[in-house]
Amino acid sequence: MNKLICASCNTETNSFLHNINGQEYCYNCASKVMQSINAEKNKVKEQAYDEFINQEKIREDNIKELSENIIFTTTNNIDGFFVENYIGVECVEVVLGAGMFSELEGKFSDWFGVPAGAVMDRLNKAKNMAFKRLKNIAVEKGANAVIGIDVDYIEFSKNMFGIIINGTLVKVEPTKVIAESKNGQKKLEGN
Ligand SMILES: [Zn+2]
């Protein structure tokens, strides 16, 4: 029978050896080897996780930057741009929870129960939230502009209000003059 010799410390052992990745180790060395293997695995996992977080941050920053540059308009045309691609109609809803008015009624009272300022404040917040969502959707779908925007306020019941914003996601490009006639008339790209 072959001698049982540890690949790490070269000590002969009379118990059995542990095979790790094709090498035979004594009990003490085997546990050290396993520890370093696990430490290495954890390091790889941590690096992968850091990399993932990093990529997510880059993606978020990218979305943020792109969404800040999104053009929003209620019209169907944007001066100086032409629509290169219609991506689709998108609709965003923000519902103001039940109790919006009753909650305010307890705190204030004017002749119609709720101060208009407080209501407007909440509606504005909801509107901003809806626009922010629409911007993010636009970026995710590859749009750089939303045209034909329409904002609707809906009362679902006495205490439930909703804001609905819809618009058409488009990819626009700056208009280039592709030809100019003798009398100064310009032929624009996309027109
Ligand atoms: Zn050993």
Boltz pocket constraint, residues with backbone or C-beta under 6 A from the ligand:
constraints:
  - pocket:
      binder: B
      contacts: [[A, 6], [A, 7], [A, 8], [A, 9], [A, 10], [A, 11], [A, 25], [A, 26], [A, 27], [A, 28], [A, 29], [A, 30]]
      max_distance: 6.0
